[in-house]
Amino acid sequence: MRYSPRLYARQIKVGGVRVPRRDTRRVFEADYERPLSRDVRLGLNYEFETRDSNDPEKKFNAQRLGVTFGFEWWGR
């Protein structure tokens, strides 16, 4: 889990008043890895990211899902 607030020097209008733009970013990530055989591994990754801001046009959510395979080429 990551949390990163950010304050910009640029100002925006919120309710008719000029204020500094502020964003907050939250990222949750989960990883899972499992051996399929002696030389092959399967990895799964899920990530959810949300950004919130006092600028209404700068809010969003994103989700990512990944699958990886790892190979041990030279053996052990």
C-alpha positions in Angstrom: 0.0 0.0 0.0 1.3 3.5 -0.9 -0.1 6.9 0.0 1.4 10.0 -1.5 -0.1 13.5 -1.0 1.0 16.3 -3.4 0.7 20.0 -3.2 1.2 22.1 -6.4 2.3 25.7 -6.7 -0.4 26.2 -9.4 -3.7 27.5 -8.1 -7.2 26.5 -9.2 -10.7 27.9 -8.6 -12.8 25.9 -6.2 -16.2 27.4 -5.5 -15.1 30.8 -6.9 -12.0 31.0 -4.7 -8.4 30.5 -5.9 -6.6 27.8 -3.8 -3.5 25.7 -4.3 -4.2 22.4 -6.1 -3.9 19.3 -3.8 -3.9 15.7 -4.9 -3.8 12.4 -3.0 -2.8 9.1 -4.5 -3.4 5.7 -3.0 -2.1 2.5 -4.5 -2.9 -1.0 -3.3 -0.9 -3.8 -4.8 -1.1 -7.6 -4.3 1.4 -10.1 -5.8 1.3 -13.9 -5.8 3.9 -16.3 -7.2 3.6 -20.1 -7.6 6.1 -22.7 -8.9 4.6 -24.7 -11.8 7.6 -27.0 -12.1 11.2 -27.0 -11.1 12.2 -24.4 -13.7 8.9 -22.5 -14.3 7.1 -20.0 -12.1 3.7 -18.3 -12.5 3.1 -14.8 -11.1 -0.1 -12.9 -10.7 -0.3 -9.1 -9.9 -3.3 -6.9 -9.1 -3.0 -3.1 -8.6 -5.8 -0.6 -7.7 -4.9 3.1 -7.9 -7.1 6.0 -6.9 -6.4 9.7 -7.2 -8.4 12.4 -5.5 -8.0 16.1 -6.0 -9.6 19.4 -5.1 -9.7 19.9 -8.9 -12.8 18.0 -10.0 -11.3 17.1 -13.5 -8.3 15.3 -11.9 -10.1 12.4 -10.1 -9.8 8.8 -11.4 -9.5 5.1 -10.5 -7.5 2.5 -12.3 -7.1 -1.2 -12.0 -4.4 -3.4 -13.5 -4.1 -7.2 -13.6 -0.9 -8.9 -14.7 0.3 -12.4 -15.4 4.0 -13.3 -15.6 5.9 -16.5 -16.3 9.5 -16.9 -15.0 11.9 -19.5 -16.5 15.2 -20.8 -15.0 17.3 -21.3 -18.1 20.5 -22.7 -16.6 19.0 -25.0 -14.0 20.1 -25.2 -10.4 
